[in-house]
């Protein structure tokens, strides 16, 4: 068997902590995976993986071998692509934040697949922070500041944000004209998946950003729930403008404090820092950047 295939299988098992999941990811039989690892360990003369009934773990020697394999496999892929001038191919596993996927990515994903017919996509949807290595994901698309220091991010967009409330809410509590007026107002608390705590409302004042914590009678942990609570008159929210464009046009929500908007929200493609950026991830990130740039030019 090819030694690089053995390395590829070993790395996937180490990432997924499972022979079965590695077999599924690589689309090769479970018995072949086991035989490849057995042959690899026999050839180099050390045990690389500790198998238990619940999980698979790297040995000390396996940990060292793993990091070398990751670098070698990434170098091999890049070298072959450079000399063959070949388009990237293979399985690309991505995880997308739901509203970004719905609004910007999925409507044009056929375009990406037409550009790169050798790539097969596996797409998941999530707002939570995920363990890319453990869950076998190559990259994620997320909005907001980078929280996980084990990830590297490529920013692909900056989203305009607004503070908004429903007409019924503003009739009951008044339209705030200054930040001081907010002491009489309610917020819909959005509970961050990163911290488990409600996020503050942030406002630009000149070059500074001022955070305000308002009273809240409801907290939510989903983007659609957040918008829905605002539409129900339960408090002020801060969201990317694109997400509520229809509600603003139809009058279901109104922008307040336009002179002190929230800071723009970065949108980034994230991938593990211990991995060299693969050609598949690179072209996907480039395509996403072009996609968001085109949307911005259209005013989406």
Kinemage of the C-alpha trace (Angstrom):
@kinemage 1
@onewidth
@group {chain A} dominant
@subgroup {mainchain}
@vectorlist {calphas} color= white
{ca unk a 1} P 0.000 0.000 0.000
{ca unk a 2} L 1.088 3.573 -0.662
{ca unk a 3} L 2.784 5.130 2.351
{ca unk a 4} L 1.033 8.440 1.860
{ca unk a 5} L -2.325 6.678 1.961
{ca unk a 6} L -1.287 5.128 5.271
{ca unk a 7} L -0.419 8.603 6.560
{ca unk a 8} L -3.710 9.987 5.301
{ca unk a 9} L -5.677 7.256 7.059
{ca unk a 10} L -3.646 7.641 10.258
{ca unk a 11} L -4.205 11.426 10.346
{ca unk a 12} L -7.936 11.046 9.787
{ca unk a 13} L -8.224 8.459 12.582
{ca unk a 14} L -6.279 10.754 14.918
{ca unk a 15} L -8.508 13.701 14.008
{ca unk a 16} L -11.754 11.782 14.409
{ca unk a 17} L -10.697 9.535 17.324
{ca unk a 18} L -12.415 6.718 15.479
{ca unk a 19} L -11.625 4.066 12.884
{ca unk a 20} L -15.257 3.985 11.741
{ca unk a 21} L -15.572 7.731 11.250
{ca unk a 22} L -12.262 7.825 9.390
{ca unk a 23} L -13.523 5.030 7.163
{ca unk a 24} L -16.697 6.989 6.418
{ca unk a 25} L -14.793 10.229 5.737
{ca unk a 26} L -12.304 8.606 3.368
{ca unk a 27} L -14.905 6.311 1.819
{ca unk a 28} L -12.812 3.165 2.211
{ca unk a 29} L -13.784 -0.060 4.009
{ca unk a 30} L -13.323 -0.314 7.780
{ca unk a 31} L -11.198 -3.458 7.348
{ca unk a 32} L -8.870 -1.622 4.957
{ca unk a 33} L -8.426 1.183 7.504
{ca unk a 34} L -7.482 -1.313 10.217
{ca unk a 35} L -5.058 -3.158 7.931
{ca unk a 36} L -3.370 0.059 6.833
{ca unk a 37} L -2.734 1.144 10.421
{ca unk a 38} L -1.531 -2.322 11.410
{ca unk a 39} L 0.912 -2.346 8.487
{ca unk a 40} L 2.068 1.204 9.286
{ca unk a 41} L 2.786 0.397 12.933
{ca unk a 42} L 4.605 -2.799 11.974
{ca unk a 43} L 6.759 -1.019 9.435
{ca unk a 44} L 7.915 1.820 11.698
{ca unk a 45} L 8.076 -0.413 14.771
{ca unk a 46} L 6.019 1.650 17.262
{ca unk a 47} L 2.420 1.787 18.422
{ca unk a 48} L 0.833 5.013 17.217
{ca unk a 49} L -2.733 4.590 18.484
{ca unk a 50} L -4.243 3.349 21.729
{ca unk a 51} L -7.583 1.616 21.079
{ca unk a 52} L -10.256 1.344 23.736
{ca unk a 53} L -13.909 0.386 23.508
{ca unk a 54} L -14.882 4.070 23.616
{ca unk a 55} L -12.245 5.987 21.702
{ca unk a 56} L -8.910 6.003 19.912
{ca unk a 57} L -6.056 8.080 21.312
{ca unk a 58} L -2.594 8.972 20.087
{ca unk a 59} L 0.391 7.522 21.917
{ca unk a 60} L 3.346 9.791 22.684
{ca unk a 61} L 5.082 8.527 19.544
{ca unk a 62} L 1.816 8.854 17.635
{ca unk a 63} L 1.536 12.521 18.586
{ca unk a 64} L 4.981 13.281 17.158
{ca unk a 65} L 4.301 11.236 14.024
{ca unk a 66} L 0.918 12.923 13.563
{ca unk a 67} L 2.378 16.439 13.337
{ca unk a 68} L 4.974 15.328 10.799
{ca unk a 69} L 2.326 13.568 8.725
{ca unk a 70} L 0.106 16.666 8.656
{ca unk a 71} L 2.955 18.770 7.276
{ca unk a 72} L 4.036 16.121 4.755
{ca unk a 73} L 0.522 15.553 3.410
{ca unk a 74} L -0.132 19.280 3.059
{ca unk a 75} L 3.211 19.750 1.282
{ca unk a 76} L 2.463 16.834 -1.040
{ca unk a 77} L -0.924 18.213 -2.015
{ca unk a 78} L 0.452 21.697 -2.619
{ca unk a 79} L 3.468 20.424 -4.566
{ca unk a 80} L 1.420 18.205 -6.859
{ca unk a 81} L -1.083 20.983 -7.518
{ca unk a 82} L 1.688 23.479 -8.286
{ca unk a 83} L 3.510 21.269 -10.783
{ca unk a 84} L 0.422 19.840 -12.441
{ca unk a 85} L -1.313 23.220 -12.390
{ca unk a 86} L -4.346 21.118 -11.613
{ca unk a 87} L -7.557 22.428 -10.042
{ca unk a 88} L -8.214 21.239 -6.473
{ca unk a 89} L -10.236 18.093 -6.002
{ca unk a 90} L -11.575 15.869 -3.260
{ca unk a 91} L -14.021 16.144 -0.364
{ca unk a 92} L -14.384 19.545 1.313
{ca unk a 93} L -16.251 19.567 4.626
{ca unk a 94} L -17.544 23.016 5.584
{ca unk a 95} L -19.803 24.309 8.332
{ca unk a 96} L -21.757 27.524 7.756
{ca unk a 97} L -23.535 29.933 10.062
{ca unk a 98} L -27.206 29.558 9.237
{ca unk a 99} L -28.321 33.023 8.146
{ca unk a 100} L -25.109 33.656 6.202
{ca unk a 101} L -25.579 30.340 4.422
{ca unk a 102} L -29.212 31.042 3.577
{ca unk a 103} L -28.690 34.603 2.373
{ca unk a 104} L -25.281 34.572 0.688
{ca unk a 105} L -23.874 31.081 0.149
{ca unk a 106} L -26.504 28.506 -0.774
{ca unk a 107} L -28.160 30.533 -3.584
{ca unk a 108} L -24.852 30.562 -5.501
{ca unk a 109} L -23.211 27.326 -4.384
{ca unk a 110} L -23.838 25.727 -7.771
{ca unk a 111} L -21.515 28.358 -9.224
{ca unk a 112} L -18.676 27.189 -6.978
{ca unk a 113} L -19.210 23.540 -7.897
{ca unk a 114} L -19.226 24.455 -11.587
{ca unk a 115} L -15.905 26.268 -11.175
{ca unk a 116} L -14.345 23.302 -9.358
{ca unk a 117} L -15.956 20.095 -10.665
{ca unk a 118} L -13.353 17.963 -8.863
{ca unk a 119} L -14.542 19.121 -5.430
{ca unk a 120} L -17.315 17.351 -3.536
{ca unk a 121} L -18.960 19.356 -0.742
{ca unk a 122} L -20.307 18.225 2.611
{ca unk a 123} L -22.118 21.218 4.163
{ca unk a 124} L -23.271 21.539 7.766
{ca unk a 125} L -25.150 24.396 9.447
{ca unk a 126} L -24.421 25.707 12.927
{ca unk a 127} L -24.120 28.854 15.017
{ca unk a 128} L -22.132 27.185 17.788
{ca unk a 129} L -18.382 26.951 18.085
{ca unk a 130} L -17.346 23.509 16.892
{ca unk a 131} L -14.180 21.455 17.253
{ca unk a 132} L -13.087 21.373 13.622
{ca unk a 133} L -10.508 18.632 14.067
{ca unk a 134} L -12.633 16.334 16.222
{ca unk a 135} L -15.693 16.778 14.005
{ca unk a 136} L -13.774 16.357 10.763
{ca unk a 137} L -14.531 19.820 9.352
{ca unk a 138} L -12.054 21.575 7.046
{ca unk a 139} L -13.311 25.126 7.613
{ca unk a 140} L -16.223 27.132 9.007
{ca unk a 141} L -17.884 30.405 8.061
{ca unk a 142} L -18.724 32.512 11.087
{ca unk a 143} L -19.748 36.078 11.921
{ca unk a 144} L -18.181 37.977 14.803
{ca unk a 145} L -14.770 38.370 16.390
{ca unk a 146} L -12.464 35.351 16.431
{ca unk a 147} L -12.743 33.698 19.861
{ca unk a 148} L -10.781 30.448 19.476
{ca unk a 149} L -6.996 30.981 19.438
{ca unk a 150} L -6.493 27.526 17.897
{ca unk a 151} L -8.096 28.766 14.660
{ca unk a 152} L -6.813 30.997 11.890
{ca unk a 153} L -9.286 33.313 10.213
{ca unk a 154} L -9.492 34.909 6.797
{ca unk a 155} L -11.916 37.821 6.848
{ca unk a 156} L -14.205 37.762 3.831
{ca unk a 157} L -16.641 40.574 4.680
{ca unk a 158} L -17.591 43.373 7.067
{ca unk a 159} L -21.328 43.535 7.686
{ca unk a 160} L -23.116 46.806 8.453
{ca unk a 161} L -25.130 46.482 11.666
{ca unk a 162} L -28.087 48.447 13.005
{ca unk a 163} L -30.031 48.859 16.228
{ca unk a 164} L -33.730 48.239 15.690
{ca unk a 165} L -37.060 47.885 17.411
{ca unk a 166} L -40.663 47.339 16.386
{ca unk a 167} L -43.148 50.219 16.002
{ca unk a 168} L -45.208 48.813 18.882
{ca unk a 169} L -42.163 48.709 21.155
{ca unk a 170} L -41.095 52.241 20.213
{ca unk a 171} L -44.616 53.535 20.803
{ca unk a 172} L -44.584 52.033 24.292
{ca unk a 173} L -41.049 53.066 25.312
{ca unk a 174} L -40.334 56.012 23.045
{ca unk a 175} L -37.718 56.423 20.324
{ca unk a 176} L -34.246 56.827 21.880
{ca unk a 177} L -32.478 59.931 20.615
{ca unk a 178} L -29.248 59.577 22.638
{ca unk a 179} L -27.423 56.753 24.382
{ca unk a 180} L -28.565 58.187 27.722
{ca unk a 181} L -32.158 57.533 26.670
{ca unk a 182} L -31.397 53.790 26.696
{ca unk a 183} L -31.699 53.656 30.478
{ca unk a 184} L -35.460 53.613 29.960
{ca unk a 185} L -35.382 50.811 27.369
{ca unk a 186} L -35.322 47.015 27.162
{ca unk a 187} L -33.090 44.766 25.086
{ca unk a 188} L -33.606 41.288 23.747
{ca unk a 189} L -30.613 39.448 25.200
{ca unk a 190} L -28.689 37.305 22.751
{ca unk a 191} L -26.804 34.583 24.607
{ca unk a 192} L -23.395 34.022 23.052
{ca unk a 193} L -22.448 30.420 22.304
{ca unk a 194} L -18.835 31.371 22.999
{ca unk a 195} L -19.344 32.757 26.523
{ca unk a 196} L -22.781 31.496 27.555
{ca unk a 197} L -23.614 35.062 28.628
{ca unk a 198} L -25.795 37.753 27.049
{ca unk a 199} L -23.953 40.091 24.711
{ca unk a 200} L -24.013 43.820 25.399
{ca unk a 201} L -25.321 46.395 22.949
{ca unk a 202} L -22.373 48.218 21.390
{ca unk a 203} L -22.449 51.699 19.853
{ca unk a 204} L -19.889 53.708 17.915
{ca unk a 205} L -19.195 57.119 19.415
{ca unk a 206} L -16.584 58.747 17.208
{ca unk a 207} L -13.637 56.360 17.120
{ca unk a 208} L -14.688 54.641 20.346
{ca unk a 209} L -17.111 51.806 21.000
{ca unk a 210} L -19.417 52.173 23.997
{ca unk a 211} L -21.052 49.080 25.497
{ca unk a 212} L -24.435 49.321 27.198
{ca unk a 213} L -26.249 46.640 29.201
{ca unk a 214} L -30.005 47.115 29.133
{ca unk a 215} L -32.639 45.362 31.166
{ca unk a 216} L -34.155 42.388 29.400
{ca unk a 217} L -37.260 40.269 29.896
{ca unk a 218} L -36.270 37.621 27.387
{ca unk a 219} L -33.025 35.985 26.279
{ca unk a 220} L -32.544 33.870 23.145
{ca unk a 221} L -29.787 31.818 21.557
{ca unk a 222} L -30.780 31.775 17.881
{ca unk a 223} L -30.722 34.367 15.112
{ca unk a 224} L -34.324 33.803 14.009
{ca unk a 225} L -35.551 33.915 17.613
{ca unk a 226} L -33.636 37.169 18.130
{ca unk a 227} L -35.357 38.847 15.181
{ca unk a 228} L -38.689 37.301 16.132
{ca unk a 229} L -38.508 38.733 19.652
{ca unk a 230} L -37.859 42.199 18.242
{ca unk a 231} L -40.799 41.880 15.843
{ca unk a 232} L -42.959 40.929 18.840
{ca unk a 233} L -42.068 44.192 20.564
{ca unk a 234} L -39.964 42.638 23.331
{ca unk a 235} L -36.980 44.958 23.083
{ca unk a 236} L -34.198 46.461 20.999
{ca unk a 237} L -31.811 44.266 19.007
{ca unk a 238} L -28.568 44.759 17.108
{ca unk a 239} L -28.259 42.759 13.909
{ca unk a 240} L -26.578 42.905 10.499
{ca unk a 241} L -28.760 45.032 8.244
{ca unk a 242} L -29.079 42.322 5.583
{ca unk a 243} L -30.807 40.032 8.080
{ca unk a 244} L -33.759 42.383 8.619
{ca unk a 245} L -33.839 44.171 5.245
{ca unk a 246} L -37.347 42.895 4.485
{ca unk a 247} L -38.655 43.778 7.950
{ca unk a 248} L -37.262 47.308 7.609
{ca unk a 249} L -38.770 47.720 4.137
{ca unk a 250} L -42.161 46.454 5.301
{ca unk a 251} L -42.176 48.541 8.489
{ca unk a 252} L -42.029 45.645 10.945
{ca unk a 253} L -38.832 47.071 12.414
{ca unk a 254} L -37.315 50.558 12.544
{ca unk a 255} L -33.680 51.616 12.897
{ca unk a 256} L -32.899 53.722 15.962
{ca unk a 257} L -29.800 55.735 16.906
{ca unk a 258} L -28.477 55.751 13.334
{ca unk a 259} L -25.772 58.236 14.362
{ca unk a 260} L -24.307 55.670 16.765
{ca unk a 261} L -24.482 52.371 14.891
{ca unk a 262} L -23.007 49.124 16.206
{ca unk a 263} L -19.524 48.320 14.872
{ca unk a 264} L -19.498 46.406 11.611
{ca unk a 265} L -19.449 42.640 12.091
{ca unk a 266} L -16.547 40.706 10.558
{ca unk a 267} L -17.332 37.527 8.638
{ca unk a 268} L -14.481 35.030 8.434
{ca unk a 269} L -13.525 31.624 7.135
{ca unk a 270} L -11.784 29.755 9.975
{ca unk a 271} L -9.563 26.681 9.895
{ca unk a 272} L -7.167 24.989 12.369
{ca unk a 273} L -3.825 26.738 12.750
{ca unk a 274} L -1.896 23.450 12.855
{ca unk a 275} L -2.980 22.739 9.297
{ca unk a 276} L -1.486 24.199 6.169
{ca unk a 277} L -4.250 25.798 4.145
{ca unk a 278} L -5.313 23.238 1.561
{ca unk a 279} L -6.054 24.186 -2.027
{ca unk a 280} L -9.716 23.230 -1.507
{ca unk a 281} L -10.112 25.549 1.481
{ca unk a 282} L -8.178 28.323 -0.275
{ca unk a 283} L -10.393 28.401 -3.353
{ca unk a 284} L -13.540 28.152 -1.221
{ca unk a 285} L -12.405 31.114 0.899
{ca unk a 286} L -11.573 33.094 -2.238
{ca unk a 287} L -14.968 32.317 -3.722
{ca unk a 288} L -16.728 33.364 -0.500
{ca unk a 289} L -14.824 36.670 -0.464
{ca unk a 290} L -15.910 37.333 -4.059
{ca unk a 291} L -19.456 36.333 -3.214
{ca unk a 292} L -19.697 38.769 -0.299
{ca unk a 293} L -18.016 41.525 -2.308
{ca unk a 294} L -20.561 41.088 -5.089
{ca unk a 295} L -23.421 41.140 -2.581
{ca unk a 296} L -22.059 44.332 -1.029
{ca unk a 297} L -21.832 45.976 -4.448
{ca unk a 298} L -25.510 45.136 -5.024
{ca unk a 299} L -26.415 46.542 -1.614
{ca unk a 300} L -27.546 43.154 -0.265
